[in-house]
């Protein structure tokens, strides 16, 4: 099933954001800090927990769009016999 134009734009945006989140997480791990103070001004970035939560949320949404694009359901039913 083809995605609408809006969904296609959203998918591209999600991919871009996920790449940015991954880069930020890697940068925080390498530099070891998410807070900085310069000339009395403080800068605070997202914590690793917040970035991880955002990544999971956006990754889940992207998976749903990719599943829709492939024509399959996001979740497959589990059939159980008793």
N, C-alpha and C positions, 0 to 999 in steps of 0.2 A: 504494500500500500504506500502510495506516495504521500509525503508530508506536505502540508500547506506551506506557503511562503513564510508565514509567521513562525511555524514550527522549524523550518529549515534555518531561519535566522537565529532562533533560540538555540538550536543544536550547535551552530557555529560559535555562538557566544559562550555556551556552556563549555565547549572544548577549549576555548581561549581562557576562560576563567580557571578551569581545572589545571591548565598548564601554568598559569600565574600562581595558583595556590601551591602547586608542587614546587615551583621555583622558590617561593617564599619559605616553605617548610625547609627545603634544603639550605637556604640561606640562614635561617634561624639556627639550624643544627650546626652549620659550619661556624657561624659567628658567635653563637651561644647567647645571644641577647635579643630582646624584643623591646627594651626600654632604652631611651637615650636622652641626655640633657645637654643642651648647648646654649651657652650664654643665658642661663636661667629659664630657658624654654624647654619644656619636656615633650617628648614624642613617645607615644606608646602604640605599638603594633598589636595586631591580633595575637593572642596566645596560641601555642601549638594545639591546645584542646579546641579552641574556637575554630582554627583553621581546619582541623580534622573533622569537626562537625559539619562545617560548610562543604568540605570536600565530599563527605558521604552523601549529603543532601543533593548536591549538584550532580554527582556521579549516578545516583539513583534516578534522577530526572533524565539524564542523558541516556541511560540504559533503557528507560521507557520509550524515549523517542526512537532509539535505534531498533528496538523490538517492533514498534509500530511501523517503521520504515521497511523492515524485513517481512512484515505481514504476519508476525506471530504475536501471541498474547504475552504481556509482560510477565505474568505469573502463569505457570502451568498447573492445571488441577492435579491433585493427588487422589488417586482412586484407592479405596480400601475395601477389602472384602472380609466379611465376618462369617 
